[in-house]
């Protein structure tokens, strides 16, 4: 049973740490460098944690890290699982649910995304205001696990407005250019066609990616406040004439990692 697996994992992790984390962070493709700014208490590969599965995607190290930044206690997923790797949605959101049951109050989700909003360039950031789930599935399908939340959770404010405001203020104070917009979640692993990007733009999207939506749904189900930031690592198909590659994604993320880490360090201390 899922709740028994979650309980086993949470109890295992609690035995390894002394402090309850207040904030959880999920680091997307190429963004794992942030952990070097933490005072690390414990670091565990996914493979050493009961019921965790190591990721298979380049740019996702697959470590769970406990520690602090300027006295704020964190639990950080350095890498994540994706639906396109062949996992069930329950497996994809398992680490996010574990972080929630460890006692976090806020979940910060980051990702690398393809941008197609007006004026977007590779290397920009986008504060996610809302999402459109085009994955064709939902991590809450099947019998509801009442210990985690209600059968029909409200998603009116899936991304916490107060946290969005704090993120905007920090980006401005650091003089880092950013966008705000709607993230479209798709399954992948193929990049999108130019026609699909035109459709996403027509329904209000500004960036597209293959993650984030499942974890945000699972966190909202558990009553956790969520903030999410996209690193626009490439312009989407049809916006740029270049062919898309994962190497471009990780390379762009590496170029902006210093700005990203500066933002995230301040963000966790201000919320």
C-alpha positions as CSV (number, residue, x, y, z in Angstrom):
1,X,0.0,0.0,0.0
2,X,1.2,3.5,-0.9
3,X,0.8,5.0,2.6
4,X,2.8,2.1,4.1
5,X,5.7,2.7,1.7
6,X,5.6,6.4,2.4
7,X,5.6,5.8,6.2
8,X,8.6,3.4,5.8
9,X,10.6,5.9,3.8
10,X,9.7,8.8,6.1
11,X,10.7,6.9,9.2
12,X,14.0,5.8,7.7
13,X,14.8,9.4,6.8
14,X,13.8,10.8,10.2
15,X,16.3,8.4,11.8
16,X,19.1,10.0,9.8
17,X,18.4,13.7,10.7
18,X,18.1,15.9,13.8
19,X,16.1,18.8,12.4
20,X,12.8,18.9,10.7
21,X,13.1,20.6,7.3
22,X,10.9,23.7,6.8
23,X,11.3,24.0,3.0
24,X,11.6,21.4,0.3
25,X,13.3,22.1,-3.0
26,X,13.3,20.1,-6.2
27,X,16.2,20.9,-8.5
28,X,15.6,20.4,-12.3
29,X,17.9,19.6,-15.2
30,X,21.3,21.1,-14.8
31,X,20.3,23.0,-11.6
32,X,21.8,20.7,-9.0
33,X,24.7,23.1,-8.2
34,X,22.6,24.8,-5.6
35,X,23.5,22.1,-3.0
36,X,27.1,23.4,-2.9
37,X,25.7,26.5,-1.1
38,X,24.2,24.4,1.7
39,X,25.6,23.4,5.1
40,X,24.9,19.7,4.5
41,X,23.7,17.5,7.4
42,X,23.1,14.3,5.4
43,X,23.2,13.3,1.7
44,X,21.8,10.1,0.4
45,X,21.7,8.7,-3.2
46,X,18.1,7.7,-4.1
47,X,19.3,4.1,-4.4
48,X,20.1,4.0,-0.6
49,X,16.6,5.2,0.4
50,X,13.8,2.6,0.8
51,X,11.2,2.9,-2.0
52,X,13.2,5.6,-4.0
53,X,14.3,4.9,-7.6
54,X,17.4,6.5,-9.1
55,X,16.7,8.8,-12.1
56,X,18.1,7.9,-15.5
57,X,18.3,11.4,-17.1
58,X,21.6,13.3,-17.6
59,X,21.6,16.4,-15.4
60,X,19.7,14.7,-12.6
61,X,22.1,13.4,-9.9
62,X,19.6,11.5,-7.8
63,X,20.5,12.6,-4.3
64,X,18.3,13.6,-1.3
65,X,20.1,16.2,0.8
66,X,19.3,17.6,4.2
67,X,20.9,20.8,5.4
68,X,20.5,24.5,5.8
69,X,21.1,27.9,4.1
70,X,21.6,30.8,6.5
71,X,19.9,28.8,9.3
72,X,16.8,27.7,7.2
73,X,16.5,24.0,7.3
74,X,15.9,22.4,3.9
75,X,15.4,19.0,2.2
76,X,16.5,19.0,-1.4
77,X,15.9,16.6,-4.3
78,X,19.0,16.9,-6.5
79,X,17.3,15.5,-9.6
80,X,13.8,14.0,-10.1
81,X,12.0,11.3,-11.8
82,X,9.9,11.9,-15.0
83,X,6.8,10.2,-16.2
84,X,8.5,9.6,-19.6
85,X,11.1,7.4,-17.9
86,X,8.3,4.8,-17.8
87,X,7.4,5.3,-14.1
88,X,3.8,5.5,-12.8
89,X,2.7,8.9,-11.7
90,X,2.6,7.6,-8.1
91,X,6.4,6.8,-8.4
92,X,7.1,10.3,-10.0
93,X,5.5,12.1,-7.0
94,X,6.7,9.8,-4.3
95,X,9.7,11.9,-3.3
96,X,7.5,15.1,-3.2
97,X,5.0,13.3,-0.9
98,X,7.9,12.1,1.3
99,X,9.2,15.7,1.7
100,X,5.6,16.8,2.6
101,X,5.3,14.1,5.3
102,X,8.7,15.0,6.7
103,X,7.0,18.3,7.7
104,X,7.9,20.9,5.1
105,X,5.6,23.9,4.9
106,X,6.7,25.1,1.5
107,X,7.8,23.3,-1.7
108,X,10.0,25.1,-4.3
109,X,9.9,23.4,-7.6
110,X,12.5,24.3,-10.3
111,X,12.8,23.0,-13.9
112,X,14.4,23.7,-17.3
113,X,11.8,24.6,-19.8
114,X,11.4,25.6,-23.4
115,X,10.2,29.2,-23.8
116,X,7.9,30.7,-26.4
117,X,6.5,33.8,-24.6
118,X,7.1,37.1,-26.3
119,X,10.6,38.5,-25.6
120,X,11.9,35.2,-24.1
121,X,15.5,34.2,-24.6
122,X,17.5,31.2,-23.5
123,X,18.9,31.9,-20.1
124,X,15.9,33.8,-18.8
125,X,13.9,32.8,-15.8
126,X,10.1,32.5,-15.5
127,X,8.1,32.6,-12.2
128,X,5.3,30.1,-12.8
129,X,1.9,31.7,-12.0
130,X,-0.2,28.6,-13.0
131,X,0.0,25.5,-15.2
132,X,-2.0,23.7,-17.8
133,X,-1.8,19.9,-17.5
134,X,-1.5,18.3,-20.9
135,X,0.1,15.1,-19.6
136,X,-3.1,13.2,-20.1
137,X,-3.0,11.8,-16.6
138,X,-3.0,13.0,-13.0
139,X,-1.0,11.6,-9.9
140,X,-4.3,11.5,-7.9
141,X,-6.0,9.0,-10.2
142,X,-7.2,5.8,-8.6
143,X,-8.5,5.4,-5.0
144,X,-7.9,8.6,-3.0
145,X,-5.4,8.2,-0.2
146,X,-7.3,10.1,2.5
147,X,-4.3,10.4,4.8
148,X,-2.7,12.7,2.1
149,X,-5.7,14.9,1.2
150,X,-9.2,15.2,-0.1
151,X,-10.7,13.4,-3.1
152,X,-11.1,16.6,-5.1
153,X,-8.4,19.1,-4.1
154,X,-8.8,22.8,-5.0
155,X,-6.2,24.1,-7.5
156,X,-7.4,27.8,-7.6
157,X,-4.0,28.9,-6.2
158,X,-1.8,26.0,-7.1
159,X,1.2,28.4,-7.0
160,X,1.0,30.6,-3.8
161,X,0.5,34.3,-4.7
162,X,2.5,35.5,-1.7
163,X,5.5,33.4,-2.7
164,X,5.2,34.6,-6.3
165,X,5.4,38.2,-5.0
166,X,8.5,37.5,-2.9
167,X,10.2,35.8,-5.9
168,X,9.4,38.9,-8.1
169,X,10.9,41.2,-5.5
170,X,14.1,39.2,-5.2
171,X,14.6,39.0,-9.0
172,X,14.2,42.7,-9.2
173,X,16.5,43.5,-6.3
174,X,19.1,41.3,-7.8
175,X,18.6,43.0,-11.2
176,X,17.9,39.6,-12.8
177,X,15.5,39.7,-15.8
178,X,12.5,37.4,-15.4
179,X,9.1,36.6,-16.9
180,X,5.9,35.5,-15.2
181,X,3.7,33.0,-17.0
182,X,1.8,29.8,-17.4
183,X,3.8,26.5,-17.7
184,X,2.4,23.8,-19.9
185,X,3.2,20.3,-18.8
186,X,3.6,17.5,-21.4
187,X,4.7,13.9,-21.1
188,X,7.7,14.0,-23.5
189,X,10.3,12.6,-24.1
190,X,10.1,14.1,-27.6
191,X,10.4,17.9,-27.9
192,X,7.3,19.6,-29.1
193,X,6.4,20.2,-32.8
194,X,6.2,23.8,-34.0
195,X,2.4,23.3,-34.4
196,X,2.1,22.1,-30.8
197,X,4.0,25.2,-29.6
198,X,1.5,27.4,-31.6
199,X,-1.3,25.7,-29.8
200,X,0.3,26.1,-26.4
201,X,0.8,29.8,-27.0
202,X,-2.8,30.2,-28.2
203,X,-4.1,28.7,-24.9
204,X,-2.0,31.1,-22.8
205,X,1.2,29.2,-22.1
206,X,4.6,30.8,-22.1
207,X,6.9,27.8,-21.3
208,X,6.7,24.0,-21.8
209,X,8.3,21.2,-19.9
210,X,8.1,17.5,-19.0
211,X,8.0,17.8,-15.2
212,X,6.7,19.9,-12.3
213,X,2.9,19.5,-12.8
214,X,2.7,16.1,-11.1
215,X,4.7,17.3,-8.0
216,X,2.7,20.5,-7.7
217,X,-0.6,18.6,-7.8
218,X,0.7,16.2,-5.2
219,X,1.9,19.0,-2.9
220,X,-1.4,20.9,-3.2
221,X,-3.3,17.6,-2.3
222,X,-1.2,17.6,0.9
223,X,-1.9,21.3,1.6
224,X,1.7,22.4,1.0
225,X,2.3,26.0,-0.3
226,X,4.1,25.9,-3.7
227,X,6.4,28.2,-5.6
228,X,8.0,27.2,-9.0
229,X,10.7,28.7,-11.2
230,X,11.6,27.8,-14.8
231,X,15.0,28.3,-16.2
232,X,14.3,28.9,-19.9
233,X,17.1,26.8,-21.3
234,X,16.0,26.9,-24.9
235,X,13.5,28.5,-27.2
236,X,10.8,26.1,-28.2
237,X,10.4,24.5,-31.7
238,X,9.3,27.0,-34.3
239,X,10.5,30.0,-32.2
240,X,14.1,29.2,-32.9
241,X,15.2,27.6,-36.1
242,X,17.8,25.5,-34.3
243,X,17.2,21.8,-33.6
244,X,16.6,21.1,-29.9
245,X,19.0,18.9,-27.8
246,X,19.3,18.0,-24.1
247,X,22.9,19.1,-24.3
248,X,21.7,22.7,-25.0
249,X,19.4,22.5,-22.0
250,X,22.1,21.5,-19.5
251,X,24.6,23.9,-21.1
252,X,22.3,26.9,-20.7
253,X,21.4,25.8,-17.1
254,X,25.1,25.7,-16.3
255,X,25.6,29.3,-17.7
256,X,22.9,30.8,-15.4
257,X,23.6,28.6,-12.4
258,X,25.2,31.4,-10.5
259,X,22.2,33.7,-10.9
260,X,19.9,30.9,-10.1
261,X,21.8,30.0,-6.9
262,X,21.9,33.6,-5.8
263,X,18.1,33.9,-6.3
264,X,17.3,30.6,-4.5
265,X,19.6,31.3,-1.6
266,X,17.8,34.6,-0.9
267,X,14.4,33.2,-1.7
268,X,14.6,30.4,1.0
269,X,15.6,33.0,3.6
270,X,12.8,35.4,2.8
271,X,9.9,33.0,2.9
